[in-house]
Amino acid sequence: MVEGNEKRFPRCFRCDDCNWHGASFRAICPACNSAKIVEASIADKGEIVDFVPVRFPPDSLKDVGPYVSALVKLNNGCKIFGIISGSSEQLSIGTQVSIRSFDPESRRLYFEPI
């Protein structure tokens, strides 16, 4: 089990029984109800599963300006949300991305198209 309230991120978890992957720790696997959840290595590349252009960001993200909120399936199977700066014109579902950076204070994960 993962302990502590660390700002280390991104993290990925995997079920030893069914190979479910997720970005947040669960005591019980949501797919098979197993308690064999372990921390998995994080992949630094993946593909966009879904995305939403945000033209008018909330106050907490005004400094980012217009951005794209994206759900990315990393190459190890873990799905995680992140930010893609700039326009969504060149993006589509299936676009390959890599992790550009992570800000531990704001907990913002940034991706960039490959």
Secondary structure, 3 states (H helix, E strand, C coil): CCCCCCCCCCCEEEECCCCCEECCCCCCCCCCCCCCEEEECCCCEEEEEEEEEECCCCHHHHHHCCEEEEEEEECCCCEEEEEEECCCCCCCCCCEEEEEEEECCCCEEEEEEC
